[in-house]
Amino acid sequence: MKTIKISLIALLVGISSLLFGQNNTGEIKGKVFEFETGDPFPFASVYVKIGEQLVGTTTDFDGNFTIKPLKPGVYNVTLSSTGVKQIIEGVVVDPEKITYINDVMLNTTILLGDSVTVYAWRRKLLDKGNPSIESIGMKEIQQSVLLRNPVELISVTVPGVNMDANGGVSIRGSRTGDVGYYVDGVKTSSLSGIPGRAIGHMSVYTGGVPAQYGDITGGVIILETVSYFDLYNAQKAKENH
């Protein structure tokens, strides 16, 4: 009987973590055009590779596409059609945000397997229904002099977040005990002990905290650790730009 109870608890925890992870995802949006005519390019395949798994979609009649849900990280977006294949490298996805990439011109003169075009791009972020969330991306984190202290980095970067002498965090005048912390979807008591190099993304709710985080009045700090694929894709993007 005890074994059954333990198994049931583990199953419920796993389901909760899965649902939380899905709510903490981002997405990529864009539009594809035919290079020679400038017309929207419908029914092109657009996907990212996560390990050995492909996650993607096809463009609609107007050339628009959306890839979701995606865990925060760095992705290479592949666009392909019959005899054509192009890649946009180093696309960063942040938690709870939509990453828009520039309009893509799919060049039908490039033969599949012969060459791959890497496009430079600029992203535009849009909060997914909540303007009270601030995000710090991997590049900003890894280049910061405060890399070893994520709490201090947040307090310096995000308006309304303060750190006291003991390392406690308050958001917009709240008590330090009213702030919630999540690391890779798991609630923790603090962010201490997490190596700076392991941090991929950080997000802070300074107000309007969603119900999924429970009865938290001060705010929520969400940390996502970097994966092998984030590091690999970031390095490839750096080599090609």
Order of alpha helices (4+ residues) and beta strands (2+ residues): alpha-beta-beta-beta-beta-beta-beta-beta-beta-beta-beta-alpha-alpha-beta-beta-beta-beta-beta-beta-alpha
